Amino acid sequence: MINEQLLERIVLKLKVLAEKPVIIGTRLSVEYILNLLTYGTNIGEILEEYEGLRPEDIHACILFACKSIANTTLISVV
Protein backbone atom coordinates (compact mmCIF):
# COMPACT_ATOMS: atom_id res chain seq x y z
CA MET A 1 0.00 0.00 0.00
CA ILE A 2 1.44 3.38 -0.94
CA ASN A 3 1.80 6.27 1.52
CA GLU A 4 -1.17 8.25 0.19
CA GLN A 5 -3.47 5.24 0.57
CA LEU A 6 -2.26 4.66 4.11
CA LEU A 7 -2.76 8.29 5.07
CA GLU A 8 -6.35 8.17 3.78
CA ARG A 9 -7.04 5.83 6.70
CA ILE A 10 -6.43 8.71 9.14
CA VAL A 11 -9.03 11.48 9.47
CA LEU A 12 -9.60 14.64 11.47
CA LYS A 13 -13.25 15.40 12.15
CA LEU A 14 -14.82 18.22 14.06
CA LYS A 15 -16.25 17.12 17.40
CA VAL A 16 -14.54 13.70 17.31
CA LEU A 17 -11.95 13.25 20.05
CA ALA A 18 -11.25 16.98 20.18
CA GLU A 19 -10.20 16.93 16.52
CA LYS A 20 -7.37 14.48 17.14
CA PRO A 21 -6.43 12.33 14.16
CA VAL A 22 -8.29 9.02 14.30
CA ILE A 23 -8.42 5.83 12.28
CA ILE A 24 -11.28 6.18 9.82
CA GLY A 25 -14.47 4.53 11.01
CA THR A 26 -13.29 4.36 14.63
CA ARG A 27 -12.80 6.52 17.68
CA LEU A 28 -9.23 5.25 18.08
CA SER A 29 -6.74 8.09 17.91
CA VAL A 30 -3.32 7.88 16.33
CA GLU A 31 -1.94 8.95 19.70
CA TYR A 32 -3.66 6.04 21.47
CA ILE A 33 -2.34 3.45 19.01
CA LEU A 34 1.19 4.89 19.21
CA ASN A 35 1.04 4.76 23.02
CA LEU A 36 0.02 1.10 22.88
CA LEU A 37 3.01 0.37 20.65
CA THR A 38 5.33 2.44 22.83
CA TYR A 39 4.46 0.45 25.94
CA GLY A 40 5.02 -2.93 24.29
CA THR A 41 1.69 -3.95 22.83
CA ASN A 42 2.39 -5.62 19.51
CA ILE A 43 0.35 -5.20 16.34
CA GLY A 44 -1.21 -8.64 16.71
CA GLU A 45 -2.45 -7.83 20.21
CA ILE A 46 -3.94 -4.53 19.05
CA LEU A 47 -5.73 -6.22 16.16
CA GLU A 48 -7.04 -8.90 18.53
CA GLU A 49 -8.37 -6.31 20.97
CA TYR A 50 -9.98 -4.01 18.39
CA GLU A 51 -12.02 -6.09 16.00
CA GLY A 52 -12.22 -4.58 12.55
CA LEU A 53 -8.80 -2.94 12.64
CA ARG A 54 -6.35 -4.00 9.97
CA PRO A 55 -2.56 -3.99 9.99
CA GLU A 56 -2.72 -1.11 7.51
CA ASP A 57 -4.47 0.99 10.17
CA ILE A 58 -1.53 0.58 12.53
CA HIS A 59 0.96 1.32 9.75
CA ALA A 60 -1.07 4.40 8.85
CA CYS A 61 -0.74 5.68 12.43
CA ILE A 62 3.03 5.26 12.33
CA LEU A 63 3.30 6.94 8.93
CA PHE A 64 1.07 9.81 10.07
CA ALA A 65 3.34 10.39 13.07
CA CYS A 66 6.45 10.30 10.87
CA LYS A 67 4.96 12.79 8.42
CA SER A 68 3.81 15.02 11.29
CA ILE A 69 7.31 15.45 12.69
CA ALA A 70 9.23 15.35 9.41
CA ASN A 71 9.77 19.11 9.29
CA THR A 72 9.99 19.68 13.02
CA THR A 73 13.15 20.85 14.72
CA LEU A 74 13.51 19.53 18.24
CA ILE A 75 15.43 21.56 20.77
CA SER A 76 16.96 19.96 23.83
CA VAL A 77 15.69 21.43 27.08
CA VAL A 78 18.33 19.76 29.25
N, C-alpha and C positions, 0 to 999 in steps of 0.2 A: 504494500500500500504506500503510495507516495505521500509526502508531507502534507500537501494541500488536502488530500482526502482524510488524513488523520486529524488535521486541525478542524475540519468540518464537524467532528464529533464533539467539539467543545463549544459551548454557547454561553453568552452573557444575556440574561433577560432581566428586565425591570421587575422588581418585586420578588425575585427568586434568589434566596440566600444572599440578600443584600447586594445583589448584582455581582456576586463572585462567579468566576467561570465554573461551569458545571458540565458534566457529561450529558450530552443530549438525551432527552427522555428520562432523566433521573434528577434527583436532588442531591447527588453526590458531587461535591466540589473537587476541583483539581487539588486544592490544598489538602483536603481530607485524604485523598488517595495517596498523595505524596507523603503525608505523615505516616500512613500505614506502611508504606515501603521503607521509610526512614527507620521505623522502629522494628523492622525485621519481618513484617508480614510479606510473604511471597505472593507472586501474581496468582498462582493456583489457589491459595487460601482466599484471596480477595474475590476471585471468580466464584469460588464455592459459597462464600458468604452472601454475595450479591447476585442473585439469580438474574440472568438477562444481560449481565455485563460480558463483554468479549475482551480478549487480549488486546485488541486494537484500541479499546477504550483506555486501558492502562498506558499503552504506548503513546496515545494522544496526550494524556496528562503530562507525561515526561517531556514530550516534544514541546508542548505549550509552555512549560516551565523554562525549557532551554531557550526558546524563542523570546520569552519575556525578559530574560536577563542578558540576552546576547549583546545588547548595546549599553549595558549598565557598567559603570565604573564603581568598584567597591573600594571604600577607603577604610583602612584599619583604624579602629578607635582605641587600640591598646598602646 
